[in-house]
């Protein structure tokens, strides 16, 4: 475990001692408000520290899932409205300076209007991506009831699954985080490739428009 993760773990541990289940919801809210506080530490530790260690029934995993999902939903709503009220006006005005055109925003709107539900749901089951998906959903002004339903559902599955893993592994719950850690750089690499492709496509489109203008 890295020094940063150990520092985060100390915070989580202290909060669980002080707040118990509300601490789970609070930490997961922070994680979904675009602050990278890893749920891969929050939820497995809850499965061990708040369920297995006090010898509670495995059914408390569902309580863990609910606490995590409630926290995620609260944090996601915050990020959603930041995207809607601040992010969208900013991109409408300054987006062209960071290679985001009105055409790109329109495409994002259509995507979230057509496939936003599944995009949000699947993103909630992926490391890294799940932390930030609410921001573009807000920028695209995705239907808020659907956003809430799919955010809660995906977050419940993710949270309950991690808590169950922590419950099964007990004091060795950190092995779960160790097993998941290799996937983080893979997902980050995929995101970087997609961003790179987007920039390449955007520059190519601008050059084509410039050549067309010169020919006219």
C-alpha positions as CSV (number, residue, x, y, z in Angstrom):
1,X,0.0,0.0,0.0
2,X,1.3,3.4,-1.0
3,X,1.9,6.3,1.5
4,X,-1.1,8.2,0.1
5,X,-3.4,5.2,0.4
6,X,-2.2,4.6,4.0
7,X,-3.0,8.2,4.8
8,X,-6.4,7.8,3.3
9,X,-6.9,4.6,5.2
10,X,-6.2,6.3,8.5
11,X,-8.8,8.9,7.7
12,X,-11.4,6.2,6.8
13,X,-10.6,4.2,9.9
14,X,-10.9,7.2,12.2
15,X,-14.2,8.3,10.5
16,X,-15.7,4.8,10.9
17,X,-14.8,4.8,14.6
18,X,-16.4,8.2,15.0
19,X,-19.5,8.0,12.7
20,X,-20.0,4.3,11.8
21,X,-22.4,4.0,8.8
22,X,-23.0,7.7,8.2
23,X,-19.2,7.8,7.7
24,X,-19.5,5.4,4.8
25,X,-22.2,7.6,3.1
26,X,-20.1,10.7,3.7
27,X,-16.9,9.2,2.2
28,X,-18.8,7.9,-0.8
29,X,-20.4,11.3,-1.4
30,X,-16.9,12.8,-1.5
31,X,-15.8,10.2,-4.0
32,X,-18.7,10.9,-6.3
33,X,-18.2,14.7,-6.1
34,X,-15.2,14.3,-8.5
35,X,-12.8,14.0,-5.6
36,X,-10.7,10.8,-6.0
37,X,-11.2,9.2,-2.6
38,X,-11.1,5.5,-3.6
39,X,-14.2,3.5,-2.9
40,X,-11.9,0.5,-3.3
41,X,-10.7,1.4,0.2
42,X,-13.9,2.8,1.6
43,X,-16.2,-0.1,1.0
44,X,-14.0,-3.2,1.7
45,X,-12.9,-1.7,5.0
46,X,-16.6,-1.2,5.8
47,X,-17.2,-4.8,5.1
48,X,-14.6,-5.9,7.5
49,X,-14.6,-3.1,10.2
50,X,-18.4,-2.5,10.4
51,X,-19.7,-6.0,9.6
52,X,-17.2,-8.8,10.0
53,X,-15.3,-7.5,13.0
54,X,-18.4,-6.9,15.2
55,X,-19.7,-10.3,14.0
56,X,-22.8,-9.0,12.3
57,X,-24.7,-11.0,9.7
58,X,-23.5,-11.1,6.1
59,X,-26.9,-9.5,5.3
60,X,-25.5,-6.2,6.6
61,X,-23.7,-6.1,3.2
62,X,-26.9,-4.7,1.8
63,X,-26.8,-2.0,4.4
64,X,-23.3,-1.2,3.3
65,X,-24.5,-1.1,-0.3
66,X,-27.3,1.2,0.6
67,X,-25.0,3.6,2.5
68,X,-22.5,3.7,-0.3
69,X,-25.2,4.2,-2.9
70,X,-26.9,7.0,-0.9
71,X,-23.5,8.7,-0.5
72,X,-22.6,8.3,-4.2
73,X,-26.0,9.7,-5.2
74,X,-25.6,12.8,-3.0
75,X,-22.1,13.5,-4.3
76,X,-23.2,12.8,-7.9
77,X,-26.0,15.3,-7.7
78,X,-23.5,17.9,-6.5
79,X,-21.2,17.2,-9.5
80,X,-24.2,17.0,-11.9
81,X,-25.4,20.5,-11.0
82,X,-21.8,21.9,-11.1
83,X,-21.7,20.6,-14.6
84,X,-25.1,22.0,-15.5
85,X,-24.9,25.4,-13.9
86,X,-21.1,26.2,-14.3
87,X,-19.6,23.7,-16.7
88,X,-22.1,24.2,-19.5
89,X,-22.0,28.0,-19.6
90,X,-18.2,27.9,-19.3
91,X,-17.9,25.5,-22.3
92,X,-20.4,27.5,-24.3
93,X,-18.3,30.6,-23.9
94,X,-14.7,29.2,-23.8
95,X,-14.9,25.7,-25.1
96,X,-13.4,26.5,-28.5
97,X,-10.1,27.4,-26.7
98,X,-9.9,23.9,-25.3
99,X,-11.0,22.2,-28.6
100,X,-14.6,21.7,-27.6
101,X,-17.0,23.1,-30.2
102,X,-20.7,23.6,-30.1
103,X,-20.9,20.6,-32.4
104,X,-19.2,18.5,-29.8
105,X,-21.6,19.7,-27.1
106,X,-24.6,18.9,-29.3
107,X,-23.2,15.4,-29.9
108,X,-22.8,15.0,-26.1
109,X,-26.4,16.1,-25.5
110,X,-27.7,13.6,-28.1
111,X,-25.6,10.8,-26.6
112,X,-26.8,11.4,-23.0
113,X,-30.4,11.8,-24.3
114,X,-30.2,8.5,-26.1
115,X,-27.8,6.4,-24.1
116,X,-27.2,8.3,-20.9
117,X,-28.9,5.8,-18.6
118,X,-26.7,2.9,-19.6
119,X,-23.6,5.2,-19.7
120,X,-24.1,6.3,-16.1
121,X,-25.0,2.8,-15.0
122,X,-22.0,1.1,-16.6
123,X,-19.7,3.9,-15.5
124,X,-20.7,3.3,-11.9
125,X,-19.2,-0.2,-12.2
126,X,-15.8,1.0,-13.4
127,X,-12.9,2.3,-11.4
128,X,-11.7,5.9,-12.1
129,X,-14.6,6.7,-14.6
130,X,-17.2,6.4,-11.9
131,X,-15.8,9.3,-10.0
132,X,-16.2,11.8,-12.8
133,X,-19.2,10.6,-14.9
134,X,-21.7,13.0,-13.2
135,X,-19.9,16.1,-14.5
136,X,-20.5,15.4,-18.2
137,X,-24.0,14.1,-17.4
138,X,-24.7,17.5,-15.9
139,X,-23.1,19.4,-18.8
140,X,-25.3,17.4,-21.2
141,X,-28.4,18.2,-18.9
142,X,-29.3,14.5,-18.7
143,X,-32.8,13.7,-17.5
144,X,-32.4,14.0,-13.7
145,X,-34.8,11.2,-12.6
146,X,-33.0,8.7,-14.9
147,X,-29.7,10.0,-13.7
148,X,-30.6,9.4,-10.1
149,X,-32.1,5.9,-10.7
150,X,-29.1,4.6,-12.6
151,X,-26.6,6.3,-10.4
152,X,-28.1,4.7,-7.3
153,X,-28.5,1.3,-8.9
154,X,-25.0,1.1,-10.2
155,X,-23.5,2.5,-7.0
156,X,-25.5,0.0,-4.9
157,X,-24.1,-3.0,-6.9
158,X,-20.5,-1.6,-6.7
159,X,-20.7,-0.7,-3.0
160,X,-22.3,-4.0,-1.9
161,X,-19.9,-6.0,-4.0
162,X,-16.8,-4.3,-2.5
163,X,-18.3,-4.6,1.0
164,X,-18.9,-8.3,0.5
165,X,-15.4,-8.8,-0.6
166,X,-14.1,-7.0,2.5
167,X,-16.5,-9.2,4.6
168,X,-15.1,-12.4,3.0
169,X,-11.5,-11.5,3.3
170,X,-11.8,-10.1,6.8
171,X,-8.6,-8.6,8.1
172,X,-7.0,-9.4,4.7
173,X,-9.4,-7.1,3.0
174,X,-6.5,-5.1,1.5
175,X,-5.9,-8.0,-0.9
176,X,-9.1,-6.9,-2.8
177,X,-7.6,-3.5,-3.4
178,X,-4.3,-5.1,-4.5
179,X,-6.2,-7.3,-7.0
180,X,-8.0,-4.3,-8.4
181,X,-5.1,-1.9,-8.5
182,X,-3.7,-3.2,-11.9
183,X,-6.9,-2.2,-13.6
184,X,-6.5,1.5,-12.7
185,X,-3.6,2.3,-15.2
186,X,-5.4,0.3,-17.9
187,X,-8.5,2.4,-17.6
188,X,-6.5,5.6,-17.4
189,X,-4.6,4.6,-20.5
190,X,-7.8,4.0,-22.4
191,X,-9.1,7.4,-21.4
192,X,-5.8,9.0,-22.5
193,X,-6.1,7.2,-25.9
194,X,-9.7,8.4,-26.3
195,X,-8.8,12.0,-25.5
196,X,-5.9,11.8,-27.9
197,X,-8.1,10.4,-30.6
198,X,-10.6,13.2,-29.9
199,X,-7.9,15.9,-30.3
200,X,-6.6,14.3,-33.5
201,X,-10.1,14.2,-35.0
202,X,-10.9,17.7,-33.9
203,X,-7.7,19.1,-35.4
204,X,-8.3,17.2,-38.6
205,X,-11.8,18.6,-38.9
206,X,-10.5,22.2,-38.4
207,X,-7.9,21.7,-41.1
208,X,-10.5,20.4,-43.5
209,X,-12.7,23.4,-42.8
210,X,-9.8,25.7,-43.3
211,X,-8.9,24.1,-46.7
212,X,-12.5,24.3,-47.8
213,X,-12.6,28.0,-46.8
214,X,-9.4,28.7,-48.8
215,X,-10.8,26.9,-51.8
216,X,-14.0,29.0,-51.7
